[in-house]
Amino acid sequence: SSVLMSLGMMMVPPVTISLPLKILMFVLIDGWNIVIRALVGSFH
């Protein structure tokens, strides 16, 4: 995977890599928050 990453870093500017990663992180964190809220709500 490191070879793919280094190839991608050479081909693509860093912004196009970091932006989707940030969006993905936000989506994952938000998704976990929703799951936790749903679980807590079901327990109460």
Long-range contacts (C-beta under 8 A, 24 or more apart in sequence): none
